[in-house]
């Protein structure tokens, strides 16, 4: 009779939580979670107590009070009798404006520079390398301030445009005023019938897409390639132009004119907006260029050799073979760059651009003394903007991802 | 079980995290210096020289407080603050006293929870324009571009002024006086507006001050003075009465020149005796030494001396006493009695 030892019985012992591998990881996680929650709780509690001790309990009622200050650039209706909340909204719009303009410009510049850096032309490649290294190795705040200083110091004052022997004149067919307060460009003036022109133009855009898909099908069927670009351009412009002249030019231009202290009329682009957008775009473009270069270089050389062997020209090889594959590598870091640009736009106060940090996190915070509330809202706003950008870009990334079969 | 542990520990943390607020006076004595918030640089009021020594009208208040509390006018740590950062710096305890041409207003006193200890300069908001612009009145400024320091009362006054007069303007918000100066001189704005004293101080640093003029309108009351946090009345008393001591010294004819002998022994004037600690125990009541006021006055002279040395008519800034003369001379500078 062989002695069989009984399997260990007995109840659950506390030491098993640490020594038994079945439970150990769970124990550690729970302990860590509790410590983390206690830490967060302590911070919140501490903040609440300190605020109470200062006699400033948390409250968001101030958002409904009259702001009392003016904002120079407003995309929505605003005056100083409206609420702090409205002022914050004006700031959010200004932030979004810089973010959208900046991201678009940075993408165009970045892709161009990134491709050119791989150029076989030694000079072009070196110039692009120099650009990238110069731009991305200097803090963006300095670029913003530098551009602003250049705008302020080097462009003429509005009063220089005055008189018969004016020092400065309007540029580009006397339509654009470059001043040290910003640029004034002509504004389209809509007369009766102008809506019809706009409608035709919109219809042309739809038509262009139809042509594109028809042309692709035709190419797949016959193998012939139409001069797509020129035909698209024609579809886009010619009908609208025809309607424009037939209706007797219903869209005019309102030119900027010097009246009083400043130019009136036209679209006023403040130099703070231009300096900020340009500096952010130039800076971020340097990073995007590197992303693009990395994406292109990640594509095996065999791909371009195969494309050449098929007789594709270099530009078609780039557009049809390399870039579509490179996009998969480019998009994820590109999302980070968009987020960086958007968050860097909070440096706007350096040039007096009234973004949300300037209105809500600046003047409102200062006039109401609600630091905690303002900063919490501000963080929530940036978080929301960033998550939205991420979501949209991830969705785009999904659509260009390699389809594995 | 997990939940209750969490709640239990949270409750324990609640008790542990008490709000520790020691008296500011004890803190200052322990540190050995007074933390003073000043402007980032406004000649005459607070500016650092090439060696990093701060000097000016507002700086003198800080030095007097340091002399009264610690007996050493140099025992001050200056923190330059912008219009935006100043209140946070004071509320968070980064500075003990804020002497930075700050306007005493209802909401700052009541809502922001600060104690203004008095007024050391009665000011009003003015406009500066280049003479060649040919503007004679602020009401002619329709459509003008106005440089303005953001986060100040002037920002709100400006909005009110243009609204009541029904004229338009384009505000250019700016962080510091230096940036405003750069933009104004480059012509990026037509007008610079801030407290009239600040405008005079700024104009004094221009290459050609005569090319610029201050418009006649003063659109607001700007009583400027030092302030401290709510909740520490002893510290507020110390700063208030240090400032009052400087004012009383001028009224009583005590100057930096004669203070040594006046403080040697009790003289004929009982108020001077009480002020300088040769009679009574005012210093003890404040929690300071008996010669606190003597030290404060010796640090930079009395109110009149500080005024004329930093911003008076003999300086490039050239401000007349005006409202800031002693009440005996028809001004508003007046201190409650030392008794």
Boltz contact constraints between the chains, C-beta under 6 A:
constraints:
  - contact:
      token1: [A, 34]
      token2: [B, 6]
      max_distance: 6.0
  - contact:
      token1: [A, 37]
      token2: [B, 6]
      max_distance: 6.0
  - contact:
      token1: [A, 38]
      token2: [B, 9]
      max_distance: 6.0
  - contact:
      token1: [A, 38]
      token2: [B, 13]
      max_distance: 6.0
  - contact:
      token1: [A, 41]
      token2: [B, 10]
      max_distance: 6.0
  - contact:
      token1: [A, 41]
      token2: [B, 13]
      max_distance: 6.0
  - contact:
      token1: [A, 42]
      token2: [B, 13]
      max_distance: 6.0
  - contact:
      token1: [A, 42]
      token2: [B, 17]
      max_distance: 6.0
  - contact:
      token1: [A, 45]
      token2: [B, 14]
      max_distance: 6.0
  - contact:
      token1: [A, 45]
      token2: [B, 17]
      max_distance: 6.0
  - contact:
      token1: [A, 46]
      token2: [B, 17]
      max_distance: 6.0
  - contact:
      token1: [A, 49]
      token2: [B, 19]
      max_distance: 6.0
  - contact:
      token1: [A, 50]
      token2: [B, 19]
      max_distance: 6.0
  - contact:
      token1: [A, 53]
      token2: [B, 19]
      max_distance: 6.0
  - contact:
      token1: [A, 54]
      token2: [B, 113]
      max_distance: 6.0
  - contact:
      token1: [A, 55]
      token2: [B, 113]
      max_distance: 6.0
  - contact:
      token1: [A, 68]
      token2: [B, 156]
      max_distance: 6.0
  - contact:
      token1: [A, 69]
      token2: [B, 155]
      max_distance: 6.0
  - contact:
      token1: [A, 69]
      token2: [B, 159]
      max_distance: 6.0
  - contact:
      token1: [A, 70]
      token2: [B, 159]
      max_distance: 6.0
  - contact:
      token1: [A, 70]
      token2: [B, 171]
      max_distance: 6.0
  - contact:
      token1: [A, 72]
      token2: [B, 170]
      max_distance: 6.0
  - contact:
      token1: [A, 72]
      token2: [B, 171]
      max_distance: 6.0
  - contact:
      token1: [A, 80]
      token2: [B, 159]
      max_distance: 6.0
  - contact:
      token1: [A, 152]
      token2: [B, 186]
      max_distance: 6.0
  - contact:
      token1: [A, 152]
      token2: [B, 188]
      max_distance: 6.0
  - contact:
      token1: [A, 153]
      token2: [B, 186]
      max_distance: 6.0
  - contact:
      token1: [A, 157]
      token2: [B, 187]
      max_distance: 6.0
  - contact:
      token1: [A, 180]
      token2: [B, 188]
      max_distance: 6.0
  - contact:
      token1: [A, 181]
      token2: [B, 145]
      max_distance: 6.0
  - contact:
      token1: [A, 181]
      token2: [B, 188]
      max_distance: 6.0
  - contact:
      token1: [A, 260]
      token2: [B, 143]
      max_distance: 6.0
  - contact:
      token1: [A, 261]
      token2: [B, 143]
      max_distance: 6.0
  - contact:
      token1: [A, 261]
      token2: [B, 144]
      max_distance: 6.0
  - contact:
      token1: [A, 261]
      token2: [B, 190]
      max_distance: 6.0
  - contact:
      token1: [A, 262]
      token2: [B, 143]
      max_distance: 6.0
  - contact:
      token1: [A, 352]
      token2: [B, 172]
      max_distance: 6.0
  - contact:
      token1: [A, 352]
      token2: [B, 173]
      max_distance: 6.0
  - contact:
      token1: [A, 352]
      token2: [B, 174]
      max_distance: 6.0
  - contact:
      token1: [A, 363]
      token2: [B, 150]
      max_distance: 6.0
  - contact:
      token1: [A, 366]
      token2: [B, 84]
      max_distance: 6.0
  - contact:
      token1: [A, 366]
      token2: [B, 151]
      max_distance: 6.0
  - contact:
      token1: [A, 369]
      token2: [B, 112]
      max_distance: 6.0
  - contact:
      token1: [A, 371]
      token2: [B, 88]
      max_distance: 6.0
